[in-house]
Amino acid sequence: MTRSAIIRTISHPQPAASMLARPRPHVRTFTSMPRFSSAGAEVRIVEVGARDGLQNEKTTVSLDTKLELLSRLSRTGLRHIEAGSFVSPKWVPQMANTSAILSQLETTREKDDGITYSYLVPNTKGLSGFLDGKPTPATTGNEIAVFASASEGFSQKNLNCSIVDSIARFEPVVASALENGYQVRGYVSMVISCPYSGPTPSQAVGDVVEKLLDMGCYEVSLGDTNGVGTPGTVGKLLKHLVEERGIPPERLAAHFHDTYGQAIVNALVALEYGIRTFDSSVGGLGGCPYAKGATGNVATEDLVYFLEGTGVHTGVDLEQLVGIGEWISKTLGKGNGSRVGRALASKKGLM
Ligand SMILES: CC(C)(COP(=O)([O-])OP(=O)([O-])OC[C@H]1O[C@@H](n2cnc3c(N)ncnc32)[C@H](O)[C@@H]1OP(=O)([O-])[O-])[C@@H](O)C(=O)NCCC(=O)NCCSC(=O)C[C@@](C)(O)CC(=O)[O-]
């Protein structure tokens, strides 16, 4: 071979004839995925920073800081904000002041502000705590969320009971909340894989999603709690739920943690499957006390930047979010977990 032929071969390597002829089953195509058109698409963002984001903080976050965070978030255009959890303070001490948060928000929020504040409730005791605060019902106002797991291992760690027992526990909670005029959201955790039980079969996720919807949850949020999902595994799950089981995508939400940096690309897959509700936390705050190593939710700043850049309307003011992400990260003494937040803050000289 001449010298120039060798150089040509190195810079433009030619595939061996045998490789061209051979089918390549390992090369996946996404042609079977429904096509997403961004034209006129709108999404709803559920901001979970004040709950999922703070529940795992090692040092106590003061009531004032939480209220300031919620107040700032309420002025960004976000319409759905998780404010706390009525769970056992022995299990999750960081959420111990949720009653005070509810009562403060009820006193200070503007009437008809169009914001729904949501609270996690694991059992009837938690529901009593929520109802004692006499929260304003209605479609916007206040609501609760019950949270189950698709994996037995995580159910035991997180709720101290089996999946079946947790569902039985939620039934009276959901029925009573609905009777009292409050909507109920559902969560399913570990939808891709669980550190205690291994990979989660899509069937197991579908079974729990259907139980929660049948019970009366208006939507179920799919939690990739430890952020291990990829477009391949998330796509497989959504294909099962939406195409094979026929669960309407409007009844599903995507709750992606960003541990492996896959959350945004997974959100694109969810959009392709018709999902229009996404959970996220400002500054990428968060982690789950019972999912070791899991980092925060996808940052709201990253999600808004991605969605708006894709032509999807969020109604959320990115600039304000960036300021909040910087403020809360500094207040908690940690780095800002949002790439978009860091980039825009340094451009504006906020860092
Ligand atoms: C479910 C329980 C309560 C069972 O906990 P248990 O210990 O099995 O329950 P218990 O009934 O034996 O009660 C134990 C003690 O807790 C009290 N208690 C009992 N219930 C409540 C309540 N609601 N509020 C306040 N206190 C409560 C109860 O009164 C008792 O107090 P004691 O008599 O010993 O003084 C416990 O396991 C618990 O609180 N777990 C919550 C765990 C949690 O909050 N995890 C994080 C949220 S889930 C998550 O982050 C995932 C998600 C949603 O973001 C989606 C995703 O990413 O996948």
Ligand as a Chemical Component Dictionary entry (heavy atoms), coordinates in Angstrom:
data_LIG
# 
_chem_comp.id                   LIG 
_chem_comp.type                 NON-POLYMER 
_chem_comp.pdbx_formal_charge   -5 
_chem_comp.three_letter_code    LIG 
# 
loop_
_chem_comp_atom.comp_id 
_chem_comp_atom.atom_id 
_chem_comp_atom.alt_atom_id 
_chem_comp_atom.type_symbol 
_chem_comp_atom.charge 
_chem_comp_atom.model_Cartn_x 
_chem_comp_atom.model_Cartn_y 
_chem_comp_atom.model_Cartn_z 
_chem_comp_atom.pdbx_ordinal 
LIG C1  C1  C 0  -44.851 5.161  56.526 1  
LIG C2  C2  C 0  -44.196 5.279  57.871 2  
LIG C3  C3  C 0  -44.884 6.311  58.728 3  
LIG C4  C4  C 0  -44.288 3.934  58.546 4  
LIG O1  O1  O 0  -43.470 3.904  59.694 5  
LIG P1  P1  P 0  -43.641 2.788  60.791 6  
LIG O2  O2  O 0  -42.545 2.992  61.801 7  
LIG O3  O3  O -1 -43.743 1.462  60.144 8  
LIG O4  O4  O 0  -45.070 3.194  61.317 9  
LIG P2  P2  P 0  -45.781 3.165  62.667 10 
LIG O5  O5  O 0  -47.223 3.257  62.347 11 
LIG O6  O6  O -1 -45.292 2.019  63.495 12 
LIG O7  O7  O 0  -45.317 4.535  63.379 13 
LIG C5  C5  C 0  -44.050 4.756  63.911 14 
LIG C6  C6  C 0  -44.011 6.103  64.556 15 
LIG O8  O8  O 0  -44.189 7.110  63.559 16 
LIG C7  C7  C 0  -45.383 7.848  63.825 17 
LIG N1  N1  N 0  -46.047 8.083  62.541 18 
LIG C8  C8  C 0  -46.570 7.183  61.716 19 
LIG N2  N2  N 0  -47.066 7.786  60.637 20 
LIG C9  C9  C 0  -46.851 9.103  60.794 21 
LIG C10 C10 C 0  -47.147 10.239 60.005 22 
LIG N3  N3  N 0  -47.737 10.131 58.813 23 
LIG N4  N4  N 0  -46.771 11.431 60.450 24 
LIG C11 C11 C 0  -46.157 11.569 61.646 25 
LIG N5  N5  N 0  -45.866 10.513 62.437 26 
LIG C12 C12 C 0  -46.204 9.297  62.019 27 
LIG C13 C13 C 0  -46.184 6.994  64.726 28 
LIG O9  O9  O 0  -47.082 7.775  65.472 29 
LIG C14 C14 C 0  -45.120 6.331  65.538 30 
LIG O10 O10 O 0  -44.638 7.242  66.502 31 
LIG P3  P3  P 0  -44.316 6.775  68.004 32 
LIG O11 O11 O 0  -45.586 6.196  68.512 33 
LIG O12 O12 O -1 -43.222 5.727  67.859 34 
LIG O13 O13 O -1 -43.872 8.024  68.683 35 
LIG C15 C15 C 0  -42.688 5.619  57.739 36 
LIG O14 O14 O 0  -42.069 4.576  57.050 37 
LIG C16 C16 C 0  -42.481 6.893  56.986 38 
LIG O15 O15 O 0  -42.783 7.989  57.453 39 
LIG N6  N6  N 0  -41.918 6.783  55.761 40 
LIG C17 C17 C 0  -41.755 7.941  54.909 41 
LIG C18 C18 C 0  -40.543 7.778  54.097 42 
LIG C19 C19 C 0  -40.361 8.979  53.232 43 
LIG O16 O16 O 0  -40.890 10.053 53.454 44 
LIG N7  N7  N 0  -39.538 8.766  52.175 45 
LIG C20 C20 C 0  -39.231 9.801  51.242 46 
LIG C21 C21 C 0  -40.378 10.141 50.349 47 
LIG S1  S1  S 0  -40.593 8.986  49.010 48 
LIG C22 C22 C 0  -39.519 9.571  47.804 49 
LIG O17 O17 O 0  -38.739 10.438 48.039 50 
LIG C23 C23 C 0  -39.664 9.025  46.413 51 
LIG C24 C24 C 0  -40.388 9.982  45.465 52 
LIG C25 C25 C 0  -41.827 10.202 45.924 53 
LIG O18 O18 O 0  -39.759 11.250 45.447 54 
LIG C26 C26 C 0  -40.412 9.415  44.035 55 
LIG C27 C27 C 0  -39.082 8.848  43.558 56 
LIG O19 O19 O 0  -38.097 9.596  43.429 57 
LIG O20 O20 O -1 -39.051 7.632  43.364 58 
# 
loop_
_chem_comp_bond.comp_id 
_chem_comp_bond.atom_id_1 
_chem_comp_bond.atom_id_2 
_chem_comp_bond.value_order 
_chem_comp_bond.pdbx_ordinal 
LIG C1  C2  SING 1  
LIG C2  C3  SING 2  
LIG C2  C4  SING 3  
LIG C2  C15 SING 4  
LIG C4  O1  SING 5  
LIG O1  P1  SING 6  
LIG P1  O2  DOUB 7  
LIG P1  O3  SING 8  
LIG P1  O4  SING 9  
LIG O4  P2  SING 10 
LIG P2  O5  DOUB 11 
LIG P2  O6  SING 12 
LIG P2  O7  SING 13 
LIG O7  C5  SING 14 
LIG C5  C6  SING 15 
LIG C6  O8  SING 16 
LIG C6  C14 SING 17 
LIG O8  C7  SING 18 
LIG C7  N1  SING 19 
LIG C7  C13 SING 20 
LIG N1  C8  SING 21 
LIG N1  C12 SING 22 
LIG C8  N2  DOUB 23 
LIG N2  C9  SING 24 
LIG C9  C10 SING 25 
LIG C9  C12 DOUB 26 
LIG C10 N3  SING 27 
LIG C10 N4  DOUB 28 
LIG N4  C11 SING 29 
LIG C11 N5  DOUB 30 
LIG N5  C12 SING 31 
LIG C13 O9  SING 32 
LIG C13 C14 SING 33 
LIG C14 O10 SING 34 
LIG O10 P3  SING 35 
LIG P3  O11 DOUB 36 
LIG P3  O12 SING 37 
LIG P3  O13 SING 38 
LIG C15 O14 SING 39 
LIG C15 C16 SING 40 
LIG C16 O15 DOUB 41 
LIG C16 N6  SING 42 
LIG N6  C17 SING 43 
LIG C17 C18 SING 44 
LIG C18 C19 SING 45 
LIG C19 O16 DOUB 46 
LIG C19 N7  SING 47 
LIG N7  C20 SING 48 
LIG C20 C21 SING 49 
LIG C21 S1  SING 50 
LIG S1  C22 SING 51 
LIG C22 O17 DOUB 52 
LIG C22 C23 SING 53 
LIG C23 C24 SING 54 
LIG C24 C25 SING 55 
LIG C24 O18 SING 56 
LIG C24 C26 SING 57 
LIG C26 C27 SING 58 
LIG C27 O19 DOUB 59 
LIG C27 O20 SING 60 
# 
